[in-house]
Amino acid sequence: MIDPDDKAFLTRLFEAAVTAADPKSALAKHLPDRPKGRTIVIGAGKGAAQMAAAFEDLWGDDIEGLVVTRYGYSCPTRHLPVLEAAHPVPDPAGLKASSALIETVSGLTSDDLVVALMCGGGSALLPAPPDDLTLEDEQALNKALLSSGAPISVMNAIRKHVSGVKGGRLAQAAFPAQVVSLVVSDVPGDDPSQVASGPTVPDELRLSDARQLIAAHNIQLPENIRLYLESAPEAPSPDDPDFANNTVHVIASAGLSLEAAADAARRDGITPVILSDAIEGEARDVGQVIAAISRETRMRNRPFTAPVVILSGGETSVTVRGDAGRGGRNSEFLLSFSGGIEGLAITALAADTDGIDGSEYNAGAFADGNSWSRLRAAGIDPQTMLGAHNAYTAFEALGDLFVPGPTGTNVNDFRAILIR
């Protein structure tokens, strides 16, 4: 059994990280000037409803628009309807939401203001297949990308070229109104054009770049998507005049949240170190690397001196090999990590700050140096579980799932390794 005090400590750090990305306090620092005309608020992502509610409180009643979020992630709003759709694989409700957002920003004037509230999860929530492609094609694309193991930046470079909304196209539909994008970043490096595949923020990547990335990462695309990309139109460019009056602000990020967690650790008398807020790579490989750092610290007091809590963020990936069990990138990281610290007095939490790891209901899990031996004692082979991408099932058997529920924000993964 994991030490309850260690679990409580790590939970406090997670809560501090999430609180630092609170939509209301983040939005209050970046409110735009009021326009002569209408104020239209749109948004997409797993924290879009909470962002909309916070914006209503800060702005007042003179607004209209709508936002879309994942099923079960809504919250009460006064003026801005909240639509719900599927994540991580799009569904017909997302298709309707995309159409509704385009209609909402169409026909505006230069006196009008569009405030775009964007956060992680928007890519799946806003399917808009172009030309003769269908929702089924976009669903197949998302499944292929999610199982490819490619970094999120690569996935988004492809997604934006197979969309009528992403890659700045939603902002283009709002022209000549000014668009102010307020972004909660869940991507390594905090590039706002990568969040939700940038519906209101174009980037420099061209179609040729997307093709090169597909080849470099050996991504097996559905045939309809592959054929479409042979002659697809270019995505909007940032230097297009349609975007000249638009502004973009990253209002919350993994880096700011890790700093808040570090402050919370200091208040508890534990020295924090932040490895990085932009760690990418295969979840199980990252788990082994951070396990090696933790093991070295515990046994030799290098590169850090115990007691210490090692913090990191970013977004790992999972390349699905064969039939996958139940899991997510944070639980897979943690199952791999716990094998690398077996027998040592180390406790860890890995969780997604939006409250959901993959497609399950947990944010992540806790683990310690006894997790693998406890699994074996329960008749479960941890290596087999890891190979089958079945980390959720493993931690469920141990009673070590971390289930905070939807947090209302999303600044990517949170990892905290406590070495007493």
Secondary structure by P-SEA (a helix, b strand, c coil): cccaaaaaaaaaaaaaaaaaacaaaaaaaccccccccbbbbbbcccaaaaaaaaaaaacccccccbbbbccccccccccbbbbbbbcccccaaaaaaaaaaaaaaccccccbbbbbbccccccccbbbbcccccaaaaaaaaaaaaaccccaaaaaaaaaaacccccaaaaaaacccbbbbbccccccccccccccccccccccccaaaaaaaaaaacccccaaaaaaaccccccccccccccccbbbbbcccaaaaaaaaaaaaaaacbbbbbccccccccaaaaaaaaaaaaaaaacccccccccbbbbbbbbbbbbcccccccccaaaaaaaaaaaaaccccccbbbbbcccccccccccccccccaaaaaaaaacccaaaaaaacaaaaaaaaaccccccccccccccbbbbbbcc
